[in-house]
Amino acid sequence: MAAGSLFVGDIQGSGMANVKTDFGIPFTDKPKSFTTSIQYLPEMYNNDLDKCDIYVLLQVREGSGDQEKRYRLATAWFRSDETMQTFETIDIPFLYGNHSDLKSYMLPSENNEMMPEHGFAPEDDTPTHIIVVYSSSFDGANFKGGVGSELRVKEFELKY
């Protein structure tokens, strides 16, 4: 089982094993924020309400294949356990570089098997890729979360 997710990228393989996910698509703009309309109905997870994860990352990628390096240029992240019975519009700003408002779970990591990143790109770089992820459970990538948590999405817009 995995959290219901919506993302941009490519999946190769099938089933639960031998699947490779490459998050992101080519992209070269520098938005200021993104706006989305969501409805979230969390269930219990580890004696607490589950949390949804909605984030957009801008990356600078260099090289290719096994030599490719990915650097984080900007982060826009929303994590919440708030129940939203009706659709609500949220606006999430992009934080460029190693911004002081980034929480630890938002930071790039070379050890992240799903999305390894090698630190931050200079803020004046131009992005090469955008990653967009909507997940009904913040721990869904580890096949954990509140069974039955629902995240519904109506709109997505990058703001400049």
Secondary structure per residue as TSV (DSSP state, phi and psi in degrees):
chain	resnum	aa	ss	phi	psi
A	1	M	-	360.0	146.4
A	2	A	-	-142.2	158.6
A	3	A	-	-65.1	144.5
A	4	G	-	-64.2	130.5
A	5	S	E	-137.6	155.3
A	6	L	E	-131.4	128.1
A	7	F	E	-153.3	164.4
A	8	V	S	-103.1	138.2
A	9	G	E	151.5	-153.3
A	10	D	E	-139.4	136.9
A	11	I	E	-116.1	130.2
A	12	Q	E	-120.3	135.6
A	13	G	S	105.0	-175.4
A	14	S	-	-151.5	166.6
A	15	G	S	77.6	-160.4
A	16	M	S	-96.0	-18.6
A	17	A	S	-114.3	162.5
A	18	N	S	58.3	36.7
A	19	V	-	-112.3	132.5
A	20	K	E	-117.7	125.0
A	21	T	E	-108.3	127.4
A	22	D	E	-113.1	101.3
A	23	F	E	-74.4	137.3
A	24	G	-	109.4	155.6
A	25	I	E	-136.6	158.9
A	26	P	E	-57.2	140.7
A	27	F	-	-166.9	138.1
A	28	T	-	-132.3	14.9
A	29	D	-	-97.0	168.6
A	30	K	-	-127.0	82.2
A	31	P	-	-69.3	161.3
A	32	K	S	-92.5	-30.1
A	33	S	E	-162.6	174.4
A	34	F	E	-131.7	149.7
A	35	T	E	-119.9	140.1
A	36	T	E	-148.2	153.8
A	37	S	E	-110.9	124.3
A	38	I	E	-134.3	157.2
A	39	Q	E	-127.0	130.1
A	40	Y	E	-131.4	128.1
A	41	L	E	-125.2	88.8
A	42	P	-	-77.7	152.4
A	43	E	-	-112.3	173.2
A	44	M	E	-71.6	142.7
A	45	Y	E	-150.1	120.9
A	46	N	T	52.6	48.4
A	47	N	T	62.8	23.2
A	48	D	E	-147.6	167.6
A	49	L	E	-71.3	141.3
A	50	D	-	-62.3	165.6
A	51	K	-	-128.9	138.0
A	52	C	E	-83.5	154.7
A	53	D	E	-123.4	124.5
A	54	I	E	-132.0	120.0
A	55	Y	E	-150.1	154.7
A	56	V	E	-129.4	127.6
A	57	L	E	-119.4	140.0
A	58	L	E	-106.3	131.5
A	59	Q	E	-122.4	156.1
A	60	V	E	-115.0	119.0
A	61	R	E	-109.5	136.8
A	62	E	E	-128.5	142.0
A	63	G	S	80.3	-170.9
A	64	S	-	-153.1	164.7
A	65	G	G	59.0	-138.8
A	66	D	G	-67.5	-16.8
A	67	Q	G	-92.8	-0.8
A	68	E	-	-68.1	138.6
A	69	K	E	-121.1	138.5
A	70	R	E	-119.7	130.5
A	71	Y	E	-123.6	140.6
A	72	R	E	-82.1	126.2
A	73	L	E	-98.5	-43.8
A	74	A	E	-149.1	152.9
A	75	T	E	-133.4	130.0
A	76	A	E	-130.9	114.6
A	77	W	E	-137.7	135.1
A	78	F	E	-128.0	121.3
A	79	R	E	-129.0	129.2
A	80	S	E	-155.1	147.7
A	81	D	-	-106.8	9.5
A	82	E	-	-68.2	128.5
A	83	T	-	-74.9	128.3
A	84	M	E	-121.4	97.2
A	85	Q	E	-68.2	-28.3
A	86	T	E	-122.0	166.2
A	87	F	E	-66.0	133.4
A	88	E	E	-124.9	143.2
A	89	T	E	-95.4	130.1
A	90	I	E	-122.6	148.4
A	91	D	E	-123.4	120.2
A	92	I	E	-115.6	121.5
A	93	P	E	-76.0	150.0
A	94	F	-	-82.1	131.9
A	95	L	E	-105.9	115.6
A	96	Y	E	-88.8	138.0
A	97	G	S	73.5	-161.2
A	98	N	S	-85.6	70.2
A	99	H	-	-70.6	143.9
A	100	S	T	-67.0	-17.8
A	101	D	T	-85.2	-3.1
A	102	L	-	-72.9	128.0
A	103	K	-	-82.3	163.1
A	104	S	G	-57.7	-38.2
A	105	Y	G	-70.4	-12.6
A	106	M	G	-90.5	-10.6
A	107	L	S	-77.5	148.1
A	108	P	-	-68.1	151.0
A	109	S	-	-148.0	133.4
A	110	E	T	-69.1	-21.1
A	111	N	T	-87.1	-3.8
A	112	N	-	-76.9	107.0
A	113	E	S	-63.0	-34.1
A	114	M	S	-75.4	-37.6
A	115	M	S	-143.2	71.0
A	116	P	-	-66.9	134.9
A	117	E	-	-134.0	148.1
A	118	H	-	-105.9	42.2
A	119	G	S	99.1	-156.8
A	120	F	B	-105.7	144.8
A	121	A	-	-85.3	154.6
A	122	P	-	-58.3	140.5
A	123	E	T	-61.2	-22.8
A	124	D	T	-88.6	0.7
A	125	D	S	-67.9	159.6
A	126	T	-	-97.5	132.1
A	127	P	-	-64.6	154.5
A	128	T	S	-111.1	-21.8
A	129	H	E	-145.4	153.7
A	130	I	E	-123.3	139.5
A	131	I	E	-118.5	127.8
A	132	V	E	-125.0	125.6
A	133	V	E	-134.3	133.3
A	134	Y	E	-123.2	123.3
A	135	S	E	-136.3	136.0
A	136	S	S	-72.8	-12.3
A	137	S	S	-139.8	130.8
A	138	F	T	-63.0	-22.9
A	139	D	T	-105.3	17.3
A	140	G	G	-63.1	-31.0
A	141	A	G	-63.6	-21.7
A	142	N	G	-98.1	15.3
A	143	F	T	59.9	38.1
A	144	K	-	-132.2	154.8
A	145	G	S	153.0	178.7
A	146	G	-	-75.8	113.3
A	147	V	T	-62.1	122.9
A	148	G	T	97.8	-3.9
A	149	S	-	-59.8	136.0
A	150	E	E	-122.5	132.0
A	151	L	E	-124.2	119.0
A	152	R	E	-112.5	138.6
A	153	V	E	-124.4	132.6
A	154	K	E	-110.9	-37.8
A	155	E	E	-143.3	156.4
A	156	F	E	-150.0	129.9
A	157	E	E	-146.3	132.0
A	158	L	E	-84.6	136.5
A	159	K	E	-110.7	138.5
A	160	Y	-	-120.6	360.0
